[in-house]
Amino acid sequence: MTCQFYRKPWFWVGFICFVTLAAGLIWFVFPVKHGPVIQSEPTVELPKKKWKILHITSYHMDWSGLRTNFGVLRMP
Amino acid sequence: MEWTQDQFRGFKDALKGLDIEYKVFEMDTKRKSSPEWKEKVGREARELIESWKPDLVYTNDDNAQEYVTKYFTHSDIPFVFSAVNAEPSAYGFDSSSNICGVLEQEHFVQTVRLLLELKPDIKRIAVIVDDDPTWNGVVERMKQDAPEQLKNVRFISWNVIKTFAEYQETVKRLQNQADALALLGIHTFKNEKGENVPWQEVLEWTGKNSRLPDFSFWKDRIYYGTLCVVYVSGYEQGFGAGKLAYEILVNGKSPASLGMKPTLKGRPIISLARAKRLGIQVRSRTLLSSEVVHTIAWEQ
């Protein structure tokens, strides 16, 4: 009687496990790179410039009506 | 002053998104107009520039140019101005490498045309101006434009006035000589103590004692009873200056390459309350094309 093991379920279970393990091994040991390799340029964070602006008005302001959340300093 | 605040608000809006530390120096030369005061605050402002070393200076109106900016022509600090009435050459800006800005050229002809829409029989206009040198440029432009563009109207007198008493006397005298008044500078009329009478008080007296229609070029006058104005927007002046500042700071442009131009748009505004006091019927067409103010501050 011929052993027709390919008809046994345990054969296919074992086969699938083997193929999966083999593929996993190949994936980790010989990683396949798909498509072109894109290496990102190293980014340098430029320091954000803080500008100093002096506003000289000939007249005067009614400060009650001004929004004051601009870091405005009143002089003199 | 609304005029000053509108400019500063426009300037800041044009630079939105940038990290900016502002300092504001108020020369306060409307309320204190003596030459000594102007010299003193001008010197203080110049010292502040030297000590604080700003990246850019934004100046507005003429006194700041006369007492501050003029001293920094050809310096390394960029200056941007707005609301300057005089010709740039008056301050030596035309040949300077570090100065640019927005000129304020009043809508004189349009304002008189608005006045004529309200009262078509006006033929004689008297001009009143205080002794602040700011008005020299305005008066010169009016004298230049009037004969060519306003052929049916005659400017009968140009009154330079120093005291409030002189102003009262002049306005009373003009009631029989003129059909309308152009009220330009009304900020430095002195009272008996030598102090400036607030312009709001000047307009209150005018509204109660003059039966002549009057006009000016600045929006804030309307709320105190001036009949009509085609005004230069302070916000647009400041916004224009802010855009120039952006080009200098962010895009690295030289101020000299940006030039000096006036804003063009004029906005008509009418005091309906004053029109009623003067017995003027305003046509609906005029009302629809203008901003309308229904009250006068001193009536409330």
HADDOCK unambig.tbl for C-alpha pairs under 7 A between the chains (distance, minus, plus):
assign (segid A and resid 49 and name CA) (segid B and resid 19 and name CA) 6.93 0.50 0.50
assign (segid A and resid 50 and name CA) (segid B and resid 19 and name CA) 5.00 0.50 0.50
assign (segid A and resid 50 and name CA) (segid B and resid 20 and name CA) 5.51 0.50 0.50
assign (segid A and resid 51 and name CA) (segid B and resid 19 and name CA) 6.26 0.50 0.50
assign (segid A and resid 51 and name CA) (segid B and resid 20 and name CA) 4.66 0.50 0.50
assign (segid A and resid 51 and name CA) (segid B and resid 21 and name CA) 6.15 0.50 0.50
assign (segid A and resid 51 and name CA) (segid B and resid 55 and name CA) 6.17 0.50 0.50
assign (segid A and resid 52 and name CA) (segid B and resid 20 and name CA) 5.83 0.50 0.50
assign (segid A and resid 52 and name CA) (segid B and resid 21 and name CA) 4.98 0.50 0.50
assign (segid A and resid 52 and name CA) (segid B and resid 22 and name CA) 6.11 0.50 0.50
assign (segid A and resid 52 and name CA) (segid B and resid 54 and name CA) 4.84 0.50 0.50
assign (segid A and resid 52 and name CA) (segid B and resid 55 and name CA) 5.22 0.50 0.50
assign (segid A and resid 52 and name CA) (segid B and resid 56 and name CA) 6.80 0.50 0.50
assign (segid A and resid 53 and name CA) (segid B and resid 20 and name CA) 6.90 0.50 0.50
assign (segid A and resid 53 and name CA) (segid B and resid 21 and name CA) 6.27 0.50 0.50
assign (segid A and resid 53 and name CA) (segid B and resid 22 and name CA) 5.01 0.50 0.50
assign (segid A and resid 53 and name CA) (segid B and resid 23 and name CA) 6.52 0.50 0.50
assign (segid A and resid 53 and name CA) (segid B and resid 54 and name CA) 5.42 0.50 0.50
assign (segid A and resid 53 and name CA) (segid B and resid 55 and name CA) 5.95 0.50 0.50
assign (segid A and resid 53 and name CA) (segid B and resid 56 and name CA) 5.09 0.50 0.50
assign (segid A and resid 53 and name CA) (segid B and resid 57 and name CA) 5.68 0.50 0.50
assign (segid A and resid 54 and name CA) (segid B and resid 22 and name CA) 5.79 0.50 0.50
assign (segid A and resid 54 and name CA) (segid B and resid 23 and name CA) 4.88 0.50 0.50
assign (segid A and resid 54 and name CA) (segid B and resid 24 and name CA) 5.99 0.50 0.50
assign (segid A and resid 54 and name CA) (segid B and resid 54 and name CA) 6.07 0.50 0.50
assign (segid A and resid 54 and name CA) (segid B and resid 56 and name CA) 6.59 0.50 0.50
assign (segid A and resid 54 and name CA) (segid B and resid 57 and name CA) 4.83 0.50 0.50
assign (segid A and resid 54 and name CA) (segid B and resid 58 and name CA) 6.15 0.50 0.50
assign (segid A and resid 55 and name CA) (segid B and resid 23 and name CA) 6.03 0.50 0.50
assign (segid A and resid 55 and name CA) (segid B and resid 24 and name CA) 4.72 0.50 0.50
assign (segid A and resid 55 and name CA) (segid B and resid 25 and name CA) 6.12 0.50 0.50
assign (segid A and resid 55 and name CA) (segid B and resid 57 and name CA) 5.88 0.50 0.50
assign (segid A and resid 55 and name CA) (segid B and resid 58 and name CA) 4.68 0.50 0.50
assign (segid A and resid 55 and name CA) (segid B and resid 59 and name CA) 5.74 0.50 0.50
assign (segid A and resid 56 and name CA) (segid B and resid 24 and name CA) 5.94 0.50 0.50
assign (segid A and resid 56 and name CA) (segid B and resid 25 and name CA) 4.77 0.50 0.50
assign (segid A and resid 56 and name CA) (segid B and resid 26 and name CA) 6.07 0.50 0.50
assign (segid A and resid 56 and name CA) (segid B and resid 58 and name CA) 6.21 0.50 0.50
assign (segid A and resid 56 and name CA) (segid B and resid 59 and name CA) 4.71 0.50 0.50
assign (segid A and resid 56 and name CA) (segid B and resid 60 and name CA) 6.65 0.50 0.50
assign (segid A and resid 56 and name CA) (segid B and resid 64 and name CA) 6.71 0.50 0.50
assign (segid A and resid 57 and name CA) (segid B and resid 25 and name CA) 6.30 0.50 0.50
assign (segid A and resid 57 and name CA) (segid B and resid 26 and name CA) 5.13 0.50 0.50
assign (segid A and resid 57 and name CA) (segid B and resid 27 and name CA) 6.02 0.50 0.50
assign (segid A and resid 57 and name CA) (segid B and resid 59 and name CA) 5.68 0.50 0.50
assign (segid A and resid 57 and name CA) (segid B and resid 60 and name CA) 5.10 0.50 0.50
assign (segid A and resid 57 and name CA) (segid B and resid 61 and name CA) 6.96 0.50 0.50
assign (segid A and resid 57 and name CA) (segid B and resid 64 and name CA) 6.38 0.50 0.50
assign (segid A and resid 58 and name CA) (segid B and resid 26 and name CA) 6.36 0.50 0.50
assign (segid A and resid 58 and name CA) (segid B and resid 27 and name CA) 4.92 0.50 0.50
assign (segid A and resid 58 and name CA) (segid B and resid 28 and name CA) 5.96 0.50 0.50
assign (segid A and resid 58 and name CA) (segid B and resid 29 and name CA) 5.92 0.50 0.50
assign (segid A and resid 58 and name CA) (segid B and resid 60 and name CA) 6.16 0.50 0.50
assign (segid A and resid 58 and name CA) (segid B and resid 61 and name CA) 5.74 0.50 0.50
assign (segid A and resid 58 and name CA) (segid B and resid 62 and name CA) 6.97 0.50 0.50
assign (segid A and resid 58 and name CA) (segid B and resid 63 and name CA) 5.37 0.50 0.50
assign (segid A and resid 58 and name CA) (segid B and resid 64 and name CA) 4.98 0.50 0.50
assign (segid A and resid 59 and name CA) (segid B and resid 26 and name CA) 5.98 0.50 0.50
assign (segid A and resid 59 and name CA) (segid B and resid 27 and name CA) 5.57 0.50 0.50
assign (segid A and resid 59 and name CA) (segid B and resid 28 and name CA) 4.13 0.50 0.50
assign (segid A and resid 59 and name CA) (segid B and resid 29 and name CA) 5.31 0.50 0.50
assign (segid A and resid 59 and name CA) (segid B and resid 30 and name CA) 5.66 0.50 0.50
assign (segid A and resid 60 and name CA) (segid B and resid 1 and name CA) 6.07 0.50 0.50
assign (segid A and resid 60 and name CA) (segid B and resid 26 and name CA) 5.27 0.50 0.50
assign (segid A and resid 60 and name CA) (segid B and resid 27 and name CA) 6.80 0.50 0.50
assign (segid A and resid 60 and name CA) (segid B and resid 28 and name CA) 4.84 0.50 0.50
assign (segid A and resid 61 and name CA) (segid B and resid 1 and name CA) 4.96 0.50 0.50
assign (segid A and resid 61 and name CA) (segid B and resid 4 and name CA) 6.30 0.50 0.50
assign (segid A and resid 61 and name CA) (segid B and resid 5 and name CA) 6.06 0.50 0.50
assign (segid A and resid 62 and name CA) (segid B and resid 1 and name CA) 5.68 0.50 0.50
assign (segid A and resid 71 and name CA) (segid B and resid 21 and name CA) 6.03 0.50 0.50
assign (segid A and resid 71 and name CA) (segid B and resid 22 and name CA) 6.40 0.50 0.50
assign (segid A and resid 72 and name CA) (segid B and resid 21 and name CA) 6.99 0.50 0.50
assign (segid A and resid 72 and name CA) (segid B and resid 22 and name CA) 5.11 0.50 0.50
assign (segid A and resid 72 and name CA) (segid B and resid 23 and name CA) 5.73 0.50 0.50
assign (segid A and resid 72 and name CA) (segid B and resid 24 and name CA) 6.94 0.50 0.50
assign (segid A and resid 73 and name CA) (segid B and resid 22 and name CA) 6.51 0.50 0.50
assign (segid A and resid 73 and name CA) (segid B and resid 23 and name CA) 4.86 0.50 0.50
assign (segid A and resid 73 and name CA) (segid B and resid 24 and name CA) 6.07 0.50 0.50
assign (segid A and resid 74 and name CA) (segid B and resid 23 and name CA) 6.22 0.50 0.50
assign (segid A and resid 74 and name CA) (segid B and resid 24 and name CA) 5.09 0.50 0.50
assign (segid A and resid 74 and name CA) (segid B and resid 25 and name CA) 6.47 0.50 0.50
assign (segid A and resid 75 and name CA) (segid B and resid 24 and name CA) 5.72 0.50 0.50
assign (segid A and resid 75 and name CA) (segid B and resid 25 and name CA) 4.79 0.50 0.50
assign (segid A and resid 75 and name CA) (segid B and resid 26 and name CA) 6.67 0.50 0.50
assign (segid A and resid 76 and name CA) (segid B and resid 25 and name CA) 6.14 0.50 0.50
